Amino acid sequence: MQKKIVVFVGVILLVFSSINFGFTQAAEEKPYVVILSMDGFRWDYPDKANTPNLDKIAENGVKADAFIPCFPTKTFANHYTMATGLYAETHGIVQNKFFANDLGKKYKITGSEFYTGEPLWATAEKQNVKSASFFWLGSEAPIEKSFPSYYLEYNESVPFENRIDSIISWLQLPENERPHLIMWYMHEPDAKGNEFGPNSIEVKNEVEYLDSLVGVFYRRVQALPDANNINLIFTSDHGMSEISADKAIYLDQYLKKEWFNYVDGGTPVYLFDAKDEFYDTVYTVLKSIPHINAWKREEVPARLHYSKNVRIKDFVIVADSSWSIWPGKEKQYNDSGAHGYDNQNSDMHAIFYAVGPAFKTGYKSKAINNVDLYPLVCKILNLIPAKNEGSLENVLPMLNSENSH
């Protein structure tokens, strides 16, 4: 039976953390994977800030040069890619907000009809492995007619410290109730990066605060009776790029509202469905706008995996690095950072750290793709993966020999 946990998270789950449950030998033999995504944590932030705890995890485990997101390098598309091993064109979450042409309605995070593919928690639950989600995108919808055993309605106001308490409490439940897959989320340093820019002191301070929380969490996990069976992954959905008011594109200077059925997106990536009679006009105008790439959906470069879904609309535009796109000057935010750019842009790349019995010690991995996370977790948990577009071979080198065959 799925348990939906809402309200007073820190209070309710702290009760569990004060109880010393017994652990069976069977529990010790079953691996755990706990994945934390810190939104917008760029791959090079640890080089710009003091991150002793992430440095320690790299010494004790694995650090990748970068974790490469899928396109568009936005939050929702990439969290669901990490969960399913599918690109946005396949899993259908093509933007943070969009109109689903095929369904005739706007995307709603709790609507299972919007999601294609099988997320990790559904794969686990189907194979009798309990799972838990603390704010991971998609876990509030009955995808594959399944919820995680434990999940919560998104509430950004829940303090990060309380989230740590909750994860530790889940790991202290009796074995027959304890999740062996946990996926959880923090909305920083993305918010600070958007507001102040990736090179700001505010982002540096936030990264150092998050690193301190990683240290607290890591030490609390190490103190658990079954710590030797718990694998931890610390990662992110995308990076962040510096933007400025003098590198802005205003769509109302080029386009007319009456040309379109739908316009989805936000800086730096937009999707357009043109009215039939304006299709050619729209394409001609989009191609003329400086500092953007514009494609017909079917002509989006194959490497972006962003053409095989009608939700992507007729046309896709994405700004050049450090440029932003706004509907008009009056609708421009005063943000200093943005993401959504081409995933070849290294500013969009994220962190990947992992530690635990499945991983090598002190291993430096080449850059890996976030679509490969799904098969990696399935391998560690001994799950039969659903159909996915990731490559286990890309991540096998980071695993200990007993896990890499």
N, C-alpha and C positions, 0 to 999 in steps of 0.2 A: 504494500500500500504506500503510495506516495504521500509525503508529508510536506505540506506547504507551510512555511514558517513566515509569519508576518508580525511586525510591531514588537517593540521592546527586545530587539535582537540581543543586545549585549546583556540584558538582565536575564532573559530566559536561558540562554545558552551558557552563561557563566555558572549556572547551577551545576551543569555537567562537569565543568572543569574542577570543581571542588570534590568530586567523587573519585575514589581510587578503584576503578574497575579492574577485575582480573582479566588476563589475556591468556588465551589458549595457545598451544603449540601450533594449531592450524592457522591462527591469525599471523603468527610469525613467518609462516611459509608463503603468505600471500602478499604480493607487492602492492605498493601504493604509489599513486602519482598525484601530486598537488601542483597546480599551475596557477601562478599569479601573473595577471596582466596589469601593468602600470601604464595607463593610456599616454601615448605621445612621448614615451621614454626613448629618445634618439640614441642611436648606437654609440655616439661619441660623448654623451653627457658624462660618463665616468672619467673621461680624460679632462673634463672641464671643472670637475667638482671633486671633493674628497669623499670617496666611497669605499671605506675600509671593509665593509661587510660584503659588498659584491666582490671586492678584490679577494677576500678570504674564500668565498664560494668558488671563484675561478681557480684558486690554488688547490682547493679540495675536490673540484669537479671539472666542469667544462665551461668554456667561454667561446662563443662564436664571434668571428670578425664582425658579423652583422646578421640580422634576421630580416629578410627581404619580404615586404608585404606584397599583396596582390594589388592590382589597379581596380578602382581608384583607391588611393592610399587614405581611406577614410575609416572611421571607427567601426561602423556596423558591418561593412563588407568584410573587413579583416578579422573581426572577432568570429564571424560565422565561418570564414575560411579556415581559421585555426581549429574550430570545432569539427569541421566536416572534411577537411582536405580537398575542398572543391573551390574553384575560382568563382568570382562573382557572377559571371555569365551563366554558370551552371547552377549555383545555389539560389540565385534570384534576388539576393539582397544587394541591389546595384547602387544604392545611395543610402545615406542616413534617412532621407525622406524622399519618397517617390510615389508616382501614380502607377499602379500595376495595370498596364493596358490589357493584359490577358484576363484579369479579374474584374476590371472596370471599377476599381476603388483604390483609395490611398492605403499605403502600407501602415500596418498596425503591429506593434511588436508582439502582441499576444495572439495574433491570428496565424494559426498553423498553415493556412492555405498559401501564405507568402513564402514559405520555406521549402526548398528542395534539398534532398540529401539527408544523411543520417548523422546527427551530431554525436560526439563521443559519449555523452551521457546515455543516449538511446542505445548505442552499440553495447555499452556496459550493462545497462539494465536488461537488455535482451538475453545477455549471457550470465545473468544472475550475479553481477557485480554491482553493488550499490554505488550510487553517485550523488554528488552534491554540487550545487551552483550557488555562489554568492554574487549575483548580479551579472552573470555572463549572458551576453545577448542570445536570445532564442530559447533560454531555459524557462521562460514564462509562457511558452506556447506548447501545446500538446503535439509536438513533432513526432512523426511515426507513432502517434497515439500514445506517447510516453512523455512523462516529466522525469527529471531527476528525483531520487528518493527524498531529497531535501532541496528546496529552492526558495527564493525570496522575490517579492515584488521590488522593483528598483526603487531605491530611496537614497539619493545622493547624500542626504544629511547624516547618515550613519557614520560615525567617526571611524577612521581607519583602524584605530586601536581596538574598537569593538569588533571589527571584522576579523582581526587576528584572534581575539578571544573565541569567536564563533568557530573558526577553522580548527583551532586546538580542541575545542569542545567536541566537534564532530569526530575528531581522531581519538577521543577518549570514550566514545560510546561503546557499549557492549559489542562484541564481535558480530553478532547477528544483526546489529543495527548500524554498524559503522561503515561509512562510505570508503571505498578504496580508490575512487577517482573524485577529486575536488578541483573545481575551477572557480577562481575568484578574481575580483576586479577592483581596481582603484582608478579614479578619474583624473589623477594627477600623474605626471607634471603637464598633461595636455592643457588644462585650463590656464595655468600660468604661462605656458608656451604661447598659447593663442593671444593672451592679453599683453604680455610683455616682450615676447620674442625669445627665440632659443638661446640667445647669447646674453640674456639679462641676468642681473644678480638675483632676481626673484626666482628664476628657474634654477639657478645654481643652489640657492637655499632650499628650494623644494626637493631637488634631487638628493641633497644631503639629508634632509628629513626622511625621505622615503628610504634611503639607504639605512638609516638608523632603525626604521621599522622592519626592514628586511632582516637586520641583525637580531632584533627582538624575536621575530618569528622563527628564524633559524635556530636560535638557542632554545626556544621553547619546544620546537620539534625534536631537537637532539635530546631533550630531557624525557621524552616519552619512552615507555617500555619497549615499544616496537620501532624505535627510531631507525634501527639498522635495515628496515624494510621500506622506508619512506623515501621516495624520489621527489625532489623539488625542482620545479622549472620556473624561472623568473624571466619574463619577456614583455613584449609590448606589441601593439597593433600597427604602429607607424612612427615616423619621426616628426620633424617640424622644420619649416623653412622661414627665414626672415622675410618680412614684407614691409613695404613702406608706401605712403600715400602718393609718392612721385612715380610709382610703377603700378598704376591702376588702370584697368580697362573698364569702360562704362558701356554696357550693352545698349542702353537706350540711345546712344549716339550712332548706332549702326542698324538696330533692328526695330520692327514695329510689332506691337502686341497682337495685332489682327492677323499676323502671318502664322500664328501658332495655335495648336490644340492644347499642348502641354509644354511647360518648361520646368525641369527638375534640376536640383543641384544647388551649389553655393561655391564660393571661391575655393579653389581655382578650377573646378570642373563642373560643366553644365551639360544637360541632355535636352534636346529639342525635338518635339514632334511637330512637323510643319503641316499646315493645311495643304491638300494636294495641289491647289493652284499656285501655291507659293514655294513649293519644294525646291525648284531650281533657283529661284531668287534667293532663298535662305542660304542655300549651299554656296552660291557665288559670293554673297556678302560675308558669310562666316570665313571663307577662305581669304578674304581681303583684310581681315582684322589683324593688325600687327601684334606680335608677342603671344600668339596662341597657335596651337595645332588644332585643326578642325578636320573631322573625318565623317563620311557617311558611316553608319553603323557597320555595314558589311566590309568597310575598308579600314577599320581600326587595325593597327598592326597585330599580327597573330600572337606576338610575344606578350601582349597585354591581356589576352584571354577575355575580351570585352566586346564581343559582337554577336554572340549566339543567343540573344534573349531580347524579346520585343520590348521589355521594360527599359532597355537602354535607349529606346526612341530612335528617331531617324538620324540624328546627328549628335556627335560627341565633340566637345571642345575642352581643351585643358591649357592653362596658361603656361608660359615658359617659367623656368625657375625664378622665384622671387617676385614674380608678377602676380597680381590679384585681379579678379573679375567681379564686378558688382553690377546689379541691375541699373543703378544710376548713382550719381554723387550723393543724393539725399538718403540712399540706402546703404552707404558704405560704413562699415564698422571701423573703429579706431584700433583694430587689432594690429599687433606687431609680428604675429606668426600665423602660418597657415600650413595645411597639409591636404593631400589629395592629388598631388602632382604625379607625373610619370614615375613608376617605381624603379626606374634606372637612376633616378636622382638620389644620390647618397644621403641627402638631407632627410629623405623619407625612410631610411633604414632604421631598424629598431635594435634593441638589445636581446641577447639570448644567453642565459646562464643556467646551468643545471648541475645538481649534485645529488648523490645518493648511490645505492648499491648497483644500480644498472649502468652508471656512468663511469668513465675513466677518471683518473685523478690528474689534475694539472694539464688537461688536454686543451689545446687551442685548435678550434675547428675553423675551417673556411666558412665563408658566408653561406647560410642556408636559407631556403625558401619557407615561408610560414605555411605553405600548403603541405609541407612534409611533417608538420607536427602531428597530424592525425595518425598516420601509419606508425610514427615513432611511439606514441602513447599506447596504441594497440599492441605493439611489439612488447613493450615493457609489462603490460598488464595481461599478456597472453590472451588477447582478444582476437577473434576473427574479424578483420576490418570489413566494413561495407565498401561498396564501390567508391573510389576516390581518385583524385588526380595528383596526389603526392607521390613521392619516391622514397621508399624506405632506404634504398641504397645510398641516397645522399646523406643520411644521418647515421647509418650503421657505424661509421668509423668512431663516433663518440661513445659508443657503448662498450662495456666490458666484454671480454671474449665470450663468456657464457651467455650473453644476451645478444650477440651479434651474428648468430647463425640460425 
